[in-house]
Amino acid sequence: MIAPLFAMFDAASRREFDCVLFWSLDRLSREGVLKTLEYLQRLTSYGVDYKSFTEQYLDSCGVFRDAVIGILATIARQERIRISERTLAGLARARKAGRVGGRPKVVVNRDKVLHRRRQGVSLSQIADEFGISKGSVFNIVKTASG
């Protein structure tokens, strides 16, 4: 969230104002429908109304408040579905092209790691020696000890 928006929500939570007036919805946030809806709901939860100067239907003070929120929620839900579908399609396309996702596999001789640990070498030193993370060394030692 950008700093002015953060400051606005901080002030709204302290009820320093009653209403937010914005030129148009895309001037309030350009983060997509879902995030914008979350912002509007957050303002409402603080007891702060909102109103668009150029879009008369975006007015929490007006009679269409619930209808507008319902429509925005529906659009946000569709946006989430579309993002999910695109993500899954991209992953499938990558798999089909032979790309394997996730972290690269680390190949390390567990017996050598355990032997070095039994010699009293620190986890950090073992990690540096084998080119793996300290957490990986810890997991190998922990798994071996029971």
CYANA upper distance limits for C-alpha pairs under 8 A (distance plus 0.5 A):
  1 MET  CA      5 LEU  CA      7.07
  1 MET  CA      6 PHE  CA      6.86
  2 ILE  CA      6 PHE  CA      6.77
  3 ALA  CA      7 ALA  CA      6.63
  4 PRO  CA      8 MET  CA      6.62
  5 LEU  CA      9 PHE  CA      6.80
  6 PHE  CA     10 ASP  CA      6.64
  7 ALA  CA     11 ALA  CA      6.67
  8 MET  CA     12 ALA  CA      6.50
  9 PHE  CA     13 SER  CA      6.52
  9 PHE  CA     43 LEU  CA      7.82
 10 ASP  CA     14 ARG  CA      7.20
 11 ALA  CA     15 ARG  CA      6.80
 11 ALA  CA     16 GLU  CA      6.02
 11 ALA  CA     17 PHE  CA      8.01
 12 ALA  CA     16 GLU  CA      6.37
 12 ALA  CA     17 PHE  CA      6.89
 12 ALA  CA     18 ASP  CA      8.43
 12 ALA  CA     43 LEU  CA      7.47
 12 ALA  CA     46 TYR  CA      6.80
 12 ALA  CA     48 VAL  CA      7.23
 13 SER  CA     46 TYR  CA      6.02
 15 ARG  CA     46 TYR  CA      7.60
 15 ARG  CA     47 GLY  CA      8.10
 15 ARG  CA     48 VAL  CA      7.91
 17 PHE  CA     48 VAL  CA      7.64
 18 ASP  CA     47 GLY  CA      7.81
 18 ASP  CA     48 VAL  CA      5.38
 18 ASP  CA     49 ASP  CA      6.63
 19 CYS  CA     48 VAL  CA      5.75
 19 CYS  CA     49 ASP  CA      4.92
 19 CYS  CA     50 TYR  CA      5.68
 19 CYS  CA     51 LYS  CA      7.88
 20 VAL  CA     48 VAL  CA      7.74
 20 VAL  CA     49 ASP  CA      6.79
 20 VAL  CA     50 TYR  CA      5.07
 20 VAL  CA     51 LYS  CA      6.77
 21 LEU  CA     50 TYR  CA      6.34
 21 LEU  CA     51 LYS  CA      5.43
 21 LEU  CA     52 SER  CA      6.33
 21 LEU  CA     53 PHE  CA      7.13
 22 PHE  CA     27 ARG  CA      7.25
 22 PHE  CA     28 LEU  CA      6.71
 22 PHE  CA     50 TYR  CA      8.29
 22 PHE  CA     51 LYS  CA      6.90
 22 PHE  CA     52 SER  CA      5.51
 22 PHE  CA     53 PHE  CA      6.48
 23 TRP  CA     27 ARG  CA      6.77
 23 TRP  CA     28 LEU  CA      8.27
 23 TRP  CA     52 SER  CA      6.06
 23 TRP  CA     53 PHE  CA      5.30
 23 TRP  CA     54 THR  CA      6.37
 24 SER  CA     28 LEU  CA      7.27
 24 SER  CA     52 SER  CA      5.73
 24 SER  CA     53 PHE  CA      6.80
 24 SER  CA     54 THR  CA      6.21
 24 SER  CA     55 GLU  CA      6.76
 25 LEU  CA     29 SER  CA      7.13
 25 LEU  CA     36 THR  CA      8.49
 25 LEU  CA     52 SER  CA      7.12
 25 LEU  CA     55 GLU  CA      8.37
 25 LEU  CA     58 LEU  CA      8.50
 26 ASP  CA     30 ARG  CA      5.89
 28 LEU  CA     36 THR  CA      8.17
 29 SER  CA     35 LYS  CA      8.42
 29 SER  CA     36 THR  CA      6.43
 30 ARG  CA     36 THR  CA      8.20
 31 GLU  CA     35 LYS  CA      6.39
 31 GLU  CA     36 THR  CA      7.13
 32 GLY  CA     36 THR  CA      6.65
 33 VAL  CA     37 LEU  CA      6.46
 33 VAL  CA     72 LEU  CA      7.41
 33 VAL  CA     75 ILE  CA      7.34
 33 VAL  CA     76 ALA  CA      5.67
 33 VAL  CA     79 GLU  CA      7.88
 34 LEU  CA     38 GLU  CA      6.77
 34 LEU  CA     72 LEU  CA      8.43
 34 LEU  CA     73 ALA  CA      7.83
 34 LEU  CA     75 ILE  CA      8.32
 34 LEU  CA     76 ALA  CA      4.94
 34 LEU  CA     77 ARG  CA      7.86
 34 LEU  CA     79 GLU  CA      7.80
 34 LEU  CA     80 ARG  CA      8.14
 35 LYS  CA     39 TYR  CA      6.78
 36 THR  CA     40 LEU  CA      6.83
 37 LEU  CA     41 GLN  CA      6.62
 37 LEU  CA     69 ILE  CA      8.07
 37 LEU  CA     72 LEU  CA      7.02
 37 LEU  CA     73 ALA  CA      7.29
 37 LEU  CA     76 ALA  CA      7.94
 38 GLU  CA     42 ARG  CA      6.49
 39 TYR  CA     43 LEU  CA      6.76
 40 LEU  CA     44 THR  CA      6.76
 40 LEU  CA     50 TYR  CA      8.01
 41 GLN  CA     45 SER  CA      6.62
 42 ARG  CA     46 TYR  CA      6.93
 43 LEU  CA     47 GLY  CA      6.97
 43 LEU  CA     48 VAL  CA      5.66
 43 LEU  CA     49 ASP  CA      7.27
 43 LEU  CA     50 TYR  CA      8.09
 44 THR  CA     48 VAL  CA      5.82
 44 THR  CA     49 ASP  CA      6.70
 49 ASP  CA     59 ASP  CA      8.28
 49 ASP  CA     60 SER  CA      6.01
 49 ASP  CA     61 CYS  CA      7.01
 50 TYR  CA     58 LEU  CA      8.21
 50 TYR  CA     59 ASP  CA      6.40
 50 TYR  CA     60 SER  CA      5.98
 50 TYR  CA     61 CYS  CA      7.89
 51 LYS  CA     56 GLN  CA      8.17
 51 LYS  CA     58 LEU  CA      6.23
 51 LYS  CA     59 ASP  CA      4.81
 51 LYS  CA     60 SER  CA      6.86
 51 LYS  CA     61 CYS  CA      8.06
 52 SER  CA     56 GLN  CA      6.78
 52 SER  CA     57 TYR  CA      8.36
 52 SER  CA     58 LEU  CA      5.95
 52 SER  CA     59 ASP  CA      6.83
 57 TYR  CA     62 GLY  CA      8.38
 57 TYR  CA     64 PHE  CA      7.28
 57 TYR  CA     65 ARG  CA      8.31
 57 TYR  CA     68 VAL  CA      7.53
 58 LEU  CA     65 ARG  CA      7.73
 58 LEU  CA     68 VAL  CA      7.20
 59 ASP  CA     64 PHE  CA      8.04
 59 ASP  CA     65 ARG  CA      6.63
 60 SER  CA     64 PHE  CA      8.27
 60 SER  CA     65 ARG  CA      5.36
 61 CYS  CA     65 ARG  CA      7.31
 64 PHE  CA     68 VAL  CA      6.58
 65 ARG  CA     69 ILE  CA      6.82
 66 ASP  CA     70 GLY  CA      6.57
 67 ALA  CA     71 ILE  CA      6.69
 68 VAL  CA     72 LEU  CA      6.60
 69 ILE  CA     73 ALA  CA      6.46
 70 GLY  CA     74 THR  CA      6.71
 71 ILE  CA     75 ILE  CA      6.75
 72 LEU  CA     76 ALA  CA      6.52
 73 ALA  CA     77 ARG  CA      6.62
 74 THR  CA     78 GLN  CA      6.79
 75 ILE  CA     79 GLU  CA      6.66
 76 ALA  CA     80 ARG  CA      6.77
 77 ARG  CA     81 ILE  CA      6.83
 78 GLN  CA     82 ARG  CA      6.63
 79 GLU  CA     83 ILE  CA      6.64
 80 ARG  CA     84 SER  CA      6.66
 81 ILE  CA     85 GLU  CA      6.64
 82 ARG  CA     86 ARG  CA      6.62
 83 ILE  CA     87 THR  CA      6.60
 84 SER  CA     88 LEU  CA      6.69
 85 GLU  CA     89 ALA  CA      6.57
 86 ARG  CA     90 GLY  CA      6.53
 87 THR  CA     91 LEU  CA      6.72
 88 LEU  CA     92 ALA  CA      6.64
 89 ALA  CA     93 ARG  CA      6.58
 90 GLY  CA     94 ALA  CA      6.64
 91 LEU  CA     95 ARG  CA      6.67
 92 ALA  CA     96 LYS  CA      6.62
 93 ARG  CA     97 ALA  CA      6.74
 94 ALA  CA     98 GLY  CA      6.92
 94 ALA  CA     99 ARG  CA      5.77
 94 ALA  CA    100 VAL  CA      8.07
 95 ARG  CA     99 ARG  CA      5.60
 95 ARG  CA    100 VAL  CA      6.75
 95 ARG  CA    101 GLY  CA      8.41
106 VAL  CA    132 ILE  CA      8.05
108 VAL  CA    113 VAL  CA      8.46
108 VAL  CA    130 PHE  CA      7.74
109 ASN  CA    113 VAL  CA      7.02
110 ARG  CA    114 LEU  CA      6.66
110 ARG  CA    140 ILE  CA      7.25
111 ASP  CA    115 HIS  CA      6.49
112 LYS  CA    116 ARG  CA      6.67
113 VAL  CA    117 ARG  CA      6.79
113 VAL  CA    126 ILE  CA      7.36
113 VAL  CA    130 PHE  CA      8.49
113 VAL  CA    137 VAL  CA      7.73
113 VAL  CA    140 ILE  CA      8.24
113 VAL  CA    141 VAL  CA      8.47
114 LEU  CA    118 ARG  CA      6.65
114 LEU  CA    140 ILE  CA      8.04
114 LEU  CA    141 VAL  CA      6.84
114 LEU  CA    144 ALA  CA      8.45
115 HIS  CA    119 GLN  CA      6.85
116 ARG  CA    120 GLY  CA      7.27
116 ARG  CA    121 VAL  CA      6.30
116 ARG  CA    126 ILE  CA      7.50
117 ARG  CA    121 VAL  CA      5.65
117 ARG  CA    122 SER  CA      7.29
117 ARG  CA    123 LEU  CA      7.86
117 ARG  CA    126 ILE  CA      8.00
117 ARG  CA    141 VAL  CA      8.30
121 VAL  CA    125 GLN  CA      6.94
121 VAL  CA    126 ILE  CA      7.08
122 SER  CA    126 ILE  CA      6.74
123 LEU  CA    127 ALA  CA      6.56
123 LEU  CA    134 LYS  CA      6.31
123 LEU  CA    137 VAL  CA      6.71
123 LEU  CA    138 PHE  CA      7.30
124 SER  CA    128 ASP  CA      6.72
124 SER  CA    134 LYS  CA      6.03
125 GLN  CA    129 GLU  CA      6.58
126 ILE  CA    130 PHE  CA      6.65
126 ILE  CA    134 LYS  CA      8.21
126 ILE  CA    137 VAL  CA      7.63
127 ALA  CA    131 GLY  CA      6.19
127 ALA  CA    132 ILE  CA      5.40
127 ALA  CA    133 SER  CA      5.85
127 ALA  CA    134 LYS  CA      5.64
127 ALA  CA    136 SER  CA      8.28
127 ALA  CA    137 VAL  CA      6.71
128 ASP  CA    132 ILE  CA      7.11
128 ASP  CA    133 SER  CA      8.18
132 ILE  CA    136 SER  CA      6.99
132 ILE  CA    137 VAL  CA      7.81
133 SER  CA    137 VAL  CA      7.08
134 LYS  CA    138 PHE  CA      6.68
135 GLY  CA    139 ASN  CA      6.65
136 SER  CA    140 ILE  CA      6.75
137 VAL  CA    141 VAL  CA      6.73
138 PHE  CA    142 LYS  CA      6.44
139 ASN  CA    143 THR  CA      6.41
140 ILE  CA    144 ALA  CA      6.69
141 VAL  CA    145 SER  CA      6.72
142 LYS  CA    146 GLY  CA      7.05
